[in-house]
Amino acid sequence: MIVLIEAERDVREWLAAKPAEAEPGAYPKLMYNVNLPPVIVRDAEHEAAMGEAWRVLDVGLIPAVPPVTITPASASVAAAAGSGTFAVAITGPGDSGTWIAEKDAAADWLTVDPVDPQSDDGDVTYTVTENVDVERTANIYVNGKTFAITQAAGV
């Protein structure tokens, strides 16, 4: 029997109900596909029917934050003040279920928005002040991924 997990709450309930002494590889198993909600698989027949896109979620290895992709991974901007965006997509499970954008602390010329944790895919908007000096670089970090930004030298 395959059971669709409708929400993160269902995953937490499943994890709490799974016996701690269960051997690795024992059923039931929690399986995931980055494009679909996780499912509980109760036996080998159903696990085989899931296909290659599905992976067994090792419940001992659920990260604190979900993995994400960022698109694009970098930007080069003019010396003038301005802003831009990049997209963030959650690609797997994480204990917090959220992502947050943080910048290099020393980059006082750069701001990011949103500053609060986000639970859905979305955009990060960055704003740079005018650069009147040499080229400068900084990073914006989202759940372990890095967006690199380079601002051209001012004249």
N, CA and C atoms as an extended XYZ file, in Angstrom:
465
Properties=species:S:1:pos:R:3:atomname:S:1:resname:S:1:resid:I:1 pbc="F F F"
N         0.837       -1.183        0.000 N   MET     1
C         0.000        0.000        0.000 CA  MET     1
C         0.881        1.247        0.000 C   MET     1
N         0.575        2.203       -0.857 N   ILE     2
C         1.300        3.460       -0.912 CA  ILE     2
C         0.399        4.532       -0.308 C   ILE     2
N         0.963        5.321        0.607 N   VAL     3
C         0.192        6.357        1.276 CA  VAL     3
C         0.797        7.705        0.935 C   VAL     3
N         0.042        8.579        0.324 N   LEU     4
C         0.499        9.917       -0.012 CA  LEU     4
C         0.522       10.763        1.244 C   LEU     4
N         1.617       11.464        1.431 N   ILE     5
C         1.728       12.360        2.577 CA  ILE     5
C         1.336       13.747        2.092 C   ILE     5
N         0.317       14.298        2.699 N   GLU     6
C        -0.258       15.553        2.225 CA  GLU     6
C         0.497       16.799        2.683 C   GLU     6
N         1.149       16.740        3.834 N   ALA     7
C         1.774       17.945        4.363 CA  ALA     7
C         2.958       17.582        5.242 C   ALA     7
N         3.755       18.591        5.572 N   GLU     8
C         4.909       18.377        6.436 CA  GLU     8
C         4.479       17.761        7.772 C   GLU     8
N         3.298       18.124        8.263 N   ARG     9
C         2.781       17.558        9.506 CA  ARG     9
C         2.696       16.047        9.399 C   ARG     9
N         2.266       15.526        8.240 N   ASP    10
C         2.155       14.086        8.045 CA  ASP    10
C         3.523       13.412        8.118 C   ASP    10
N         4.557       14.072        7.570 N   VAL    11
C         5.908       13.522        7.632 CA  VAL    11
C         6.351       13.440        9.081 C   VAL    11
N         6.113       14.494        9.832 N   ARG    12
C         6.516       14.505       11.244 CA  ARG    12
C         5.777       13.415       12.030 C   ARG    12
N         4.493       13.231       11.758 N   GLU    13
C         3.736       12.177       12.438 CA  GLU    13
C         4.291       10.803       12.073 C   GLU    13
N         4.633       10.595       10.793 N   TRP    14
C         5.182        9.317       10.359 CA  TRP    14
C         6.516        9.056       11.050 C   TRP    14
N         7.366       10.085       11.115 N   LEU    15
C         8.664        9.925       11.759 CA  LEU    15
C         8.505        9.590       13.233 C   LEU    15
N         7.551       10.237       13.898 N   ALA    16
C         7.327        9.978       15.321 CA  ALA    16
C         6.800        8.570       15.559 C   ALA    16
N         6.025        8.023       14.611 N   ALA    17
C         5.417        6.699       14.781 CA  ALA    17
C         6.359        5.559       14.390 C   ALA    17
N         7.391        5.837       13.579 N   LYS    18
C         8.300        4.785       13.121 CA  LYS    18
C         9.124        4.295       14.306 C   LYS    18
N         9.193        2.988       14.540 N   PRO    19
C         9.971        2.475       15.663 CA  PRO    19
C        11.446        2.828       15.521 C   PRO    19
N        12.051        3.312       16.604 N   ALA    20
C        13.453        3.709       16.587 CA  ALA    20
C        14.366        2.520       16.327 C   ALA    20
N        13.923        1.324       16.712 N   GLU    21
C        14.766        0.141       16.547 CA  GLU    21
C        14.630       -0.508       15.172 C   GLU    21
N        13.858        0.097       14.275 N   ALA    22
C        13.685       -0.476       12.938 CA  ALA    22
C        15.035       -0.562       12.231 C   ALA    22
N        15.279       -1.684       11.576 N   GLU    23
C        16.533       -1.878       10.862 CA  GLU    23
C        16.560       -1.008        9.605 C   GLU    23
N        17.773       -0.576        9.207 N   PRO    24
C        17.867        0.182        7.960 CA  PRO    24
C        17.299       -0.633        6.799 C   PRO    24
N        16.530        0.015        5.950 N   GLY    25
C        15.929       -0.664        4.806 CA  GLY    25
C        14.612       -1.342        5.115 C   GLY    25
N        14.210       -1.372        6.394 N   ALA    26
C        12.955       -2.024        6.784 CA  ALA    26
C        11.768       -1.174        6.331 C   ALA    26
N        10.649       -1.824        6.141 N   TYR    27
C         9.414       -1.122        5.770 CA  TYR    27
C         8.640       -0.805        7.028 C   TYR    27
N         7.874        0.270        7.023 N   PRO    28
C         7.613        1.177        5.908 CA  PRO    28
C         8.799        2.099        5.668 C   PRO    28
N         8.859        2.651        4.438 N   LYS    29
C         9.882        3.605        4.038 CA  LYS    29
C         9.205        4.884        3.569 C   LYS    29
N         9.881        5.958        3.787 N   LEU    30
C         9.420        7.242        3.298 CA  LEU    30
C        10.206        7.526        2.029 C   LEU    30
N         9.504        7.758        0.901 N   MET    31
C        10.175        8.024       -0.371 CA  MET    31
C         9.782        9.411       -0.865 C   MET    31
N        10.701       10.025       -1.594 N   TYR    32
C        10.435       11.376       -2.102 CA  TYR    32
C        10.878       11.506       -3.549 C   TYR    32
N        10.266       12.462       -4.209 N   ASN    33
C        10.596       12.892       -5.561 CA  ASN    33
C        10.493       14.405       -5.489 C   ASN    33
N        11.515       15.130       -5.919 N   VAL    34
C        11.524       16.580       -5.723 CA  VAL    34
C        10.328       17.289       -6.340 C   VAL    34
N         9.633       16.638       -7.261 N   ASN    35
C         8.500       17.273       -7.921 CA  ASN    35
C         7.146       16.894       -7.326 C   ASN    35
N         7.144       15.971       -6.355 N   LEU    36
C         5.890       15.463       -5.801 CA  LEU    36
C         5.974       15.342       -4.283 C   LEU    36
N         4.824       15.286       -3.605 N   PRO    37
C         4.846       15.088       -2.152 CA  PRO    37
C         5.435       13.714       -1.799 C   PRO    37
N         6.040       13.579       -0.604 N   PRO    38
C         6.563       12.279       -0.188 CA  PRO    38
C         5.448       11.241       -0.037 C   PRO    38
N         5.832        9.974       -0.110 N   VAL    39
C         4.882        8.876        0.095 CA  VAL    39
C         5.478        7.863        1.060 C   VAL    39
N         4.612        7.151        1.732 N   ILE    40
C         5.027        6.040        2.582 CA  ILE    40
C         4.829        4.771        1.773 C   ILE    40
N         5.889        3.965        1.648 N   VAL    41
C         5.836        2.705        0.914 CA  VAL    41
C         5.916        1.588        1.940 C   VAL    41
N         4.967        0.660        1.880 N   ARG    42
C         4.851       -0.370        2.911 CA  ARG    42
C         5.552       -1.693        2.575 C   ARG    42
N         5.911       -1.931        1.283 N   ASP    43
C         6.567       -3.203        0.952 CA  ASP    43
C         7.420       -3.068       -0.301 C   ASP    43
N         8.231       -4.102       -0.590 N   ALA    44
C         9.183       -4.078       -1.706 CA  ALA    44
C         8.495       -3.947       -3.054 C   ALA    44
N         7.344       -4.569       -3.216 N   GLU    45
C         6.620       -4.497       -4.484 CA  GLU    45
C         6.272       -3.053       -4.832 C   GLU    45
N         5.775       -2.333       -3.873 N   HIS    46
C         5.401       -0.949       -4.122 CA  HIS    46
C         6.629       -0.053       -4.273 C   HIS    46
N         7.703       -0.375       -3.556 N   GLU    47
C         8.926        0.399       -3.726 CA  GLU    47
C         9.435        0.252       -5.164 C   GLU    47
N         9.407       -0.961       -5.696 N   ALA    48
C         9.861       -1.208       -7.061 CA  ALA    48
C         8.985       -0.474       -8.073 C   ALA    48
N         7.715       -0.322       -7.769 N   ALA    49
C         6.785        0.339       -8.688 CA  ALA    49
C         6.963        1.866       -8.716 C   ALA    49
N         7.691        2.417       -7.767 N   MET    50
C         7.830        3.872       -7.678 CA  MET    50
C         8.651        4.450       -8.832 C   MET    50
N         9.595        3.712       -9.375 N   GLY    51
C        10.398        4.214      -10.491 CA  GLY    51
C        11.673        4.888      -10.029 C   GLY    51
N        12.531        5.194      -11.008 N   GLU    52
C        13.867        5.711      -10.718 CA  GLU    52
C        13.887        7.133      -10.181 C   GLU    52
N        12.846        7.893      -10.408 N   ALA    53
C        12.831        9.280       -9.936 CA  ALA    53
C        12.613        9.378       -8.428 C   ALA    53
N        12.186        8.289       -7.806 N   TRP    54
C        11.902        8.278       -6.369 CA  TRP    54
C        13.107        7.778       -5.602 C   TRP    54
N        13.360        8.385       -4.461 N   ARG    55
C        14.466        8.012       -3.583 CA  ARG    55
C        13.934        7.763       -2.184 C   ARG    55
N        14.591        6.837       -1.488 N   VAL    56
C        14.242        6.591       -0.088 CA  VAL    56
C        14.835        7.720        0.739 C   VAL    56
N        14.021        8.307        1.586 N   LEU    57
C        14.471        9.368        2.463 CA  LEU    57
C        15.024        8.741        3.723 C   LEU    57
N        16.315        8.904        3.950 N   ASP    58
C        16.941        8.404        5.168 CA  ASP    58
C        16.562        9.378        6.271 C   ASP    58
N        15.643        8.966        7.126 N   VAL    59
C        15.096        9.886        8.123 CA  VAL    59
C        16.128       10.351        9.125 C   VAL    59
N        17.251        9.654        9.211 N   GLY    60
C        18.307       10.104       10.095 CA  GLY    60
C        19.111       11.236        9.492 C   GLY    60
N        18.910       11.500        8.218 N   LEU    61
C        19.712       12.504        7.530 CA  LEU    61
C        18.904       13.698        7.039 C   LEU    61
N        17.734       13.931        7.589 N   ILE    62
C        16.946       15.096        7.176 CA  ILE    62
C        17.699       16.347        7.616 C   ILE    62
N        18.044       17.223        6.678 N   PRO    63
C        18.811       18.416        7.048 CA  PRO    63
C        17.958       19.412        7.828 C   PRO    63
N        18.630       20.326        8.505 N   ALA    64
C        17.926       21.344        9.278 CA  ALA    64
C        17.090       22.244        8.376 C   ALA    64
N        17.621       22.564        7.192 N   VAL    65
C        16.903       23.396        6.229 CA  VAL    65
C        16.783       22.625        4.925 C   VAL    65
N        15.742       22.873        4.155 N   PRO    66
C        15.604       22.143        2.889 CA  PRO    66
C        16.632       22.585        1.860 C   PRO    66
N        17.063       21.663        0.999 N   PRO    67
C        17.950       22.066       -0.082 CA  PRO    67
C        17.183       22.940       -1.074 C   PRO    67
N        17.919       23.835       -1.717 N   VAL    68
C        17.306       24.756       -2.676 CA  VAL    68
C        18.166       24.849       -3.926 C   VAL    68
N        17.571       25.358       -4.987 N   THR    69
C        18.332       25.798       -6.151 CA  THR    69
C        18.115       27.295       -6.277 C   THR    69
N        19.129       27.963       -6.798 N   ILE    70
C        19.000       29.393       -7.059 CA  ILE    70
C        19.325       29.633       -8.527 C   ILE    70
N        18.519       30.493       -9.157 N   THR    71
C        18.667       30.752      -10.583 CA  THR    71
C        18.518       32.244      -10.856 C   THR    71
N        19.484       32.891      -11.441 N   PRO    72
C        20.813       32.398      -11.785 CA  PRO    72
C        21.675       32.299      -10.522 C   PRO    72
N        22.932       31.888      -10.660 N   ALA    73
C        23.825       31.712       -9.516 CA  ALA    73
C        24.709       32.930       -9.276 C   ALA    73
N        24.676       33.898      -10.189 N   SER    74
C        25.517       35.081      -10.013 CA  SER    74
C        24.988       36.226      -10.867 C   SER    74
N        25.530       37.409      -10.589 N   ALA    75
C        25.169       38.587      -11.385 CA  ALA    75
C        26.318       39.585      -11.361 C   ALA    75
N        26.461       40.292      -12.454 N   SER    76
C        27.375       41.425      -12.543 CA  SER    76
C        26.512       42.646      -12.778 C   SER    76
N        26.724       43.673      -11.962 N   VAL    77
C        25.889       44.869      -12.070 CA  VAL    77
C        26.763       46.085      -12.328 C   VAL    77
N        26.151       47.114      -12.865 N   ALA    78
C        26.843       48.362      -13.173 CA  ALA    78
C        27.223       49.093      -11.889 C   ALA    78
N        28.064       50.099      -12.014 N   ALA    79
C        28.496       50.886      -10.863 CA  ALA    79
C        27.353       51.712      -10.273 C   ALA    79
N        26.355       52.030      -11.094 N   ALA    80
C        25.216       52.814      -10.616 CA  ALA    80
C        24.393       52.010       -9.615 C   ALA    80
N        23.679       52.730       -8.764 N   ALA    81
C        22.774       52.062       -7.827 CA  ALA    81
C        21.697       51.325       -8.615 C   ALA    81
N        21.241       50.199       -8.087 N   GLY    82
C        20.209       49.447       -8.787 CA  GLY    82
C        19.789       48.221       -8.009 C   GLY    82
N        18.979       47.393       -8.652 N   SER    83
C        18.497       46.185       -7.989 CA  SER    83
C        18.320       45.068       -9.007 C   SER    83
N        18.164       43.867       -8.503 N   GLY    84
C        17.942       42.693       -9.325 CA  GLY    84
C        17.305       41.595       -8.498 C   GLY    84
N        17.023       40.471       -9.144 N   THR    85
C        16.409       39.350       -8.429 CA  THR    85
C        17.018       38.039       -8.887 C   THR    85
N        16.860       37.024       -8.037 N   PHE    86
C        17.120       35.645       -8.429 CA  PHE    86
C        16.072       34.775       -7.770 C   PHE    86
N        15.803       33.632       -8.410 N   ALA    87
C        14.745       32.737       -7.947 CA  ALA    87
C        15.307       31.677       -7.018 C   ALA    87
N        14.497       31.309       -6.018 N   VAL    88
C        14.833       30.246       -5.079 CA  VAL    88
C        13.736       29.189       -5.173 C   VAL    88
N        14.142       27.922       -5.356 N   ALA    89
C        13.181       26.813       -5.398 CA  ALA    89
C        13.603       25.757       -4.384 C   ALA    89
N        12.679       25.352       -3.539 N   ILE    90
C        12.926       24.282       -2.568 CA  ILE    90
C        12.907       22.964       -3.330 C   ILE    90
N        13.954       22.130       -3.155 N   THR    91
C        14.070       20.894       -3.936 CA  THR    91
C        13.993       19.621       -3.107 C   THR    91
N        13.785       19.730       -1.816 N   GLY    92
C        13.718       18.529       -0.986 CA  GLY    92
C        13.276       18.869        0.417 C   GLY    92
N        13.233       17.844        1.270 N   PRO    93
C        12.768       18.061        2.637 CA  PRO    93
C        13.844       18.680        3.528 C   PRO    93
N        13.404       19.372        4.534 N   GLY    94
C        14.269       19.940        5.554 CA  GLY    94
C        13.467       20.146        6.814 C   GLY    94
N        14.114       20.038        7.963 N   ASP    95
C        13.396       20.115        9.228 CA  ASP    95
C        12.630       21.426        9.387 C   ASP    95
N        13.248       22.548        9.010 N   SER    96
C        12.577       23.837        9.178 CA  SER    96
C        11.511       24.077        8.122 C   SER    96
N        11.697       23.507        6.918 N   GLY    97
C        10.755       23.733        5.822 CA  GLY    97
C        10.865       25.124        5.224 C   GLY    97
N        11.911       25.876        5.597 N   THR    98
C        12.025       27.256        5.135 CA  THR    98
C        13.419       27.544        4.569 C   THR    98
N        13.483       28.634        3.816 N   TRP    99
C        14.765       29.166        3.358 CA  TRP    99
C        14.856       30.621        3.774 C   TRP    99
N        16.083       31.104        3.876 N   ILE   100
C        16.302       32.501        4.231 CA  ILE   100
C        17.529       33.000        3.472 C   ILE   100
N        17.485       34.240        3.039 N   ALA   101
C        18.601       34.863        2.325 CA  ALA   101
C        19.385       35.737        3.305 C   ALA   101
N        20.708       35.519        3.314 N   GLU   102
C        21.596       36.318        4.156 CA  GLU   102
C        22.784       36.754        3.321 C   GLU   102
N        23.280       37.954        3.571 N   LYS   103
C        24.400       38.479        2.788 CA  LYS   103
C        25.664       38.514        3.632 C   LYS   103
N        26.793       38.714        2.948 N   ASP   104
C        28.050       38.927        3.665 CA  ASP   104
C        27.877       40.126        4.603 C   ASP   104
N        28.295       39.974        5.841 N   ALA   105
C        28.118       41.036        6.825 CA  ALA   105
C        28.865       42.317        6.447 C   ALA   105
N        30.012       42.173        5.811 N   ALA   106
C        30.815       43.350        5.459 CA  ALA   106
C        30.272       44.117        4.255 C   ALA   106
N        29.338       43.571        3.534 N   ALA   107
C        28.804       44.205        2.316 CA  ALA   107
C        27.708       45.209        2.677 C   ALA   107
N        28.119       46.341        3.260 N   ASP   108
C        27.136       47.351        3.669 CA  ASP   108
C        26.500       48.066        2.483 C   ASP   108
N        27.009       47.852        1.304 N   TRP   109
C        26.486       48.444        0.072 CA  TRP   109
C        25.377       47.589       -0.568 C   TRP   109
N        25.095       46.456        0.050 N   LEU   110
C        24.146       45.486       -0.495 CA  LEU   110
C        23.047       45.192        0.520 C   LEU   110
N        21.790       45.184        0.059 N   THR   111
C        20.678       44.755        0.915 CA  THR   111
C        19.910       43.653        0.200 C   THR   111
N        19.229       42.797        0.988 N   VAL   112
C        18.429       41.706        0.419 CA  VAL   112
C        17.031       41.720        1.009 C   VAL   112
N        16.097       41.221        0.229 N   ASP   113
C        14.712       41.102        0.654 CA  ASP   113
C        14.133       39.854       -0.011 C   ASP   113
N        13.454       38.983        0.691 N   PRO   114
C        12.958       39.112        2.055 CA  PRO   114
C        14.038       38.777        3.085 C   PRO   114
N        13.815       39.273        4.298 N   VAL   115
C        14.743       38.991        5.391 CA  VAL   115
C        14.176       37.948        6.350 C   VAL   115
N        12.902       37.620        6.192 N   ASP   116
C        12.260       36.612        7.041 CA  ASP   116
C        12.283       35.248        6.357 C   ASP   116
N        12.249       34.158        7.125 N   PRO   117
C        12.199       32.814        6.523 CA  PRO   117
C        10.985       32.655        5.612 C   PRO   117
N        11.190       31.952        4.490 N   GLN   118
C        10.140       31.723        3.492 CA  GLN   118
C         9.882       30.225        3.376 C   GLN   118
N         8.625       29.835        3.268 N   SER   119
C         8.282       28.413        3.197 CA  SER   119
C         7.888       27.955        1.795 C   SER   119
N         7.878       28.863        0.833 N   ASP   120
C         7.535       28.528       -0.552 CA  ASP   120
C         8.636       29.021       -1.483 C   ASP   120
N         8.634       28.508       -2.706 N   ASP   121
C         9.547       29.025       -3.714 CA  ASP   121
C         9.287       30.520       -3.879 C   ASP   121
N        10.319       31.264       -4.232 N   GLY   122
C        10.123       32.701       -4.397 CA  GLY   122
C        11.372       33.371       -4.920 C   GLY   122
N        11.353       34.692       -4.898 N   ASP   123
C        12.465       35.495       -5.401 CA  ASP   123
C        13.160       36.223       -4.268 C   ASP   123
N        14.464       36.426       -4.443 N   VAL   124
C        15.239       37.303       -3.572 CA  VAL   124
C        15.533       38.552       -4.395 C   VAL   124
N        15.233       39.709       -3.833 N   THR   125
C        15.562       40.973       -4.465 CA  THR   125
C        16.772       41.551       -3.754 C   THR   125
N        17.766       41.948       -4.522 N   TYR   126
C        18.954       42.581       -3.941 CA  TYR   126
C        19.059       43.992       -4.494 C   TYR   126
N        19.567       44.889       -3.655 N   THR   127
C        19.731       46.281       -4.034 CA  THR   127
C        21.157       46.690       -3.712 C   THR   127
N        21.803       47.392       -4.649 N   VAL   128
C        23.174       47.878       -4.446 CA  VAL   128
C        23.180       49.403       -4.479 C   VAL   128
N        24.054       49.976       -3.674 N   THR   129
C        24.249       51.426       -3.715 CA  THR   129
C        25.257       51.743       -4.813 C   THR   129
N        25.347       53.008       -5.193 N   GLU   130
C        26.298       53.409       -6.225 CA  GLU   130
C        27.723       53.091       -5.770 C   GLU   130
N        28.518       52.603       -6.687 N   ASN   131
C        29.925       52.303       -6.407 CA  ASN   131
C        30.786       53.417       -7.001 C   ASN   131
N        31.560       54.112       -6.160 N   VAL   132
C        32.431       55.190       -6.623 CA  VAL   132
C        33.904       54.813       -6.474 C   VAL   132
N        34.156       53.527       -6.263 N   ASP   133
C        35.518       53.059       -6.012 CA  ASP   133
C        35.823       51.868       -6.925 C   ASP   133
N        36.696       50.995       -6.487 N   VAL   134
C        37.095       49.812       -7.260 CA  VAL   134
C        35.972       48.780       -7.300 C   VAL   134
N        36.092       47.839       -8.252 N   GLU   135
C        35.109       46.752       -8.344 CA  GLU   135
C        34.978       46.072       -6.980 C   GLU   135
N        33.738       45.653       -6.651 N   ARG   136
C        33.514       44.975       -5.375 CA  ARG   136
C        32.625       43.763       -5.579 C   ARG   136
N        32.784       42.816       -4.684 N   THR   137
C        32.012       41.572       -4.764 CA  THR   137
C        31.447       41.229       -3.391 C   THR   137
N        30.373       40.473       -3.416 N   ALA   138
C        29.754       39.984       -2.180 CA  ALA   138
C        28.944       38.744       -2.524 C   ALA   138
N        28.531       38.038       -1.502 N   ASN   139
C        27.708       36.838       -1.674 CA  ASN   139
C        26.414       36.959       -0.895 C   ASN   139
N        25.390       36.312       -1.446 N   ILE   140
C        24.115       36.136       -0.744 CA  ILE   140
C        23.957       34.634       -0.588 C   ILE   140
N        23.647       34.189        0.619 N   TYR   141
C        23.569       32.762        0.925 CA  TYR   141
C        22.117       32.360        1.182 C   TYR   141
N        21.717       31.246        0.572 N   VAL   142
C        20.370       30.716        0.774 CA  VAL   142
C        20.510       29.215        1.035 C   VAL   142
N        20.344       28.814        2.281 N   ASN   143
C        20.373       27.393        2.668 CA  ASN   143
C        21.559       26.637        2.068 C   ASN   143
N        22.727       27.230        2.175 N   GLY   144
C        23.928       26.557        1.700 CA  GLY   144
C        24.302       26.825        0.259 C   GLY   144
N        23.471       27.498       -0.485 N   LYS   145
C        23.793       27.884       -1.865 CA  LYS   145
C        24.270       29.338       -1.848 C   LYS   145
N        25.135       29.664       -2.812 N   THR   146
C        25.717       31.001       -2.855 CA  THR   146
C        25.373       31.699       -4.171 C   THR   146
N        24.863       32.917       -4.046 N   PHE   147
C        24.641       33.804       -5.175 CA  PHE   147
C        25.746       34.857       -5.103 C   PHE   147
N        26.596       34.913       -6.135 N   ALA   148
C        27.717       35.862       -6.155 CA  ALA   148
C        27.329       37.100       -6.946 C   ALA   148
N        27.627       38.259       -6.387 N   ILE   149
C        27.320       39.503       -7.080 CA  ILE   149
C        28.593       40.350       -7.174 C   ILE   149
N        28.854       40.856       -8.365 N   THR   150
C        30.012       41.706       -8.619 CA  THR   150
C        29.494       43.035       -9.140 C   THR   150
N        29.962       44.113       -8.523 N   GLN   151
C        29.561       45.441       -8.982 CA  GLN   151
C        30.781       46.120       -9.605 C   GLN   151
N        30.581       46.671      -10.803 N   ALA   152
C        31.650       47.318      -11.546 CA  ALA   152
C        32.225       48.516      -10.787 C   ALA   152
N        33.450       48.859      -11.108 N   ALA   153
C        34.113       50.009      -10.492 CA  ALA   153
C        33.430       51.290      -10.931 C   ALA   153
N        33.442       52.270      -10.040 N   GLY   154
C        32.903       53.591      -10.361 CA  GLY   154
C        33.962       54.411      -11.074 C   GLY   154
N        33.538       55.491      -11.699 N   VAL   155
C        34.496       56.348      -12.425 CA  VAL   155
C        34.713       57.654      -11.723 C   VAL   155
